[in-house]
Amino acid sequence: MSTATEPTTLMKQLVGKAAALRVQSGMIVGLGTGSTTAYAIQYIGERLKSGDLKDIKGIPTSFQSVVLAKELGIPLTTLDEVDRIDIAIDGADEVDPNKNLIKGGGAAHTREKIVDSLAEQFIVVVDASKLVDKLGSTFLLPVEVLPFALTPVMRALEKLGGKPQLRMGVKKAGPVITDQGNFVIDVKFEAIDNPAELEKTLNNIPGVLENGLFVGLTDLVLVGEIKDGQPTVREI
Ligand code: 5RP
């Protein structure tokens, strides 16, 4: 993991640590995906190792969080084995003033939405660059789609006024394949005025598994900021 001292990394580390400190012994913890959450997972692992934290179990939201948790010795469980998730910690690509989110930059939003929505407390960890006035202003909206339905879903997204593009792999020829074996379409919408309505409309297109709009799920946002040259955490 990066130990660089560039401001964004410092902010991510700080919010990751702040979120990890909210985990208590005995908790079932949703482990999100992405570079910011990775710091939270790292600090949870360190607290476990030092004995500061005991008897926790993680529910991972991606292969990334499975691998990381295993490396750090965090015991894992599944949704079939628990009757609750006490806390979930996850990153975001955009956060609006109502704490609604765009997620899916890591193509993990389908499992993330399942785990984050089940958590008693859902904590979002971001650096200040993720705060926007309106969702869709800086980030394309990810939509996971069954490969079988790719073309009709692309057409349906265009009919809704979106500009869809199939997400392509990096260091992998062809499209990105999600942990479920599906494709991701990234969609540019000029303005997302009603995220709740768009979330439902998109999920109603046959072949769409899930989209990256997380509406009304967030309990707390921890924002990493640099103030007077010092990295700080602000709570929203
Ligand atoms: C993965 C996600 C990530 O949480 C989101 O992309 C933020 O990642 P990062 O903390 O690396 O900016 O939604 O699907």
Residues whose N, C-alpha, C, O or C-beta is under 5 A from the ligand:
A	BS01	5RP	T33 G34 S35 T36 T37 D90 G91 A92 D93 K103 G104 G105 G106 A107 A108 H109
